[in-house]
Amino acid sequence: MSETNLKENEIKGRPLNELAALCHSIAREKGFWDEKRNTGEALMLIVTELAEAMEAYRHQDSAHFNEEMADTFIRLLDLCGGMKIDIEDEIYKKSLKNKNRPYKHGKIC
Ligand SMILES: [Mg+2]
């Protein structure tokens, strides 16, 4: 297993698809993809990061909250990378749909 040496410019300012590839490569290095990934489990691990963010919010611990938000994105981007999802294109297509939806998408909240 190789040691990861990560430079700031490998992360900051990078397009989402590049971040997805990088997060996925780090997760692979750390063994999270050694066996076939269970998609449901991966999705629930993303939810657990959001739950950790909620706990940090409840404790008014903004540094921990920010870290858990980063964990959430890292796991989400890893999954996108692993599933070869062009997340930039998917966000673009969904944003086009959302722009054409009514106020609050026709719902009360
Ligand atoms: Mg976490």
Residues whose N, C-alpha, C, O or C-beta is under 5 A from the ligand:
A	BS01	MG	E49 E52 E68 D71
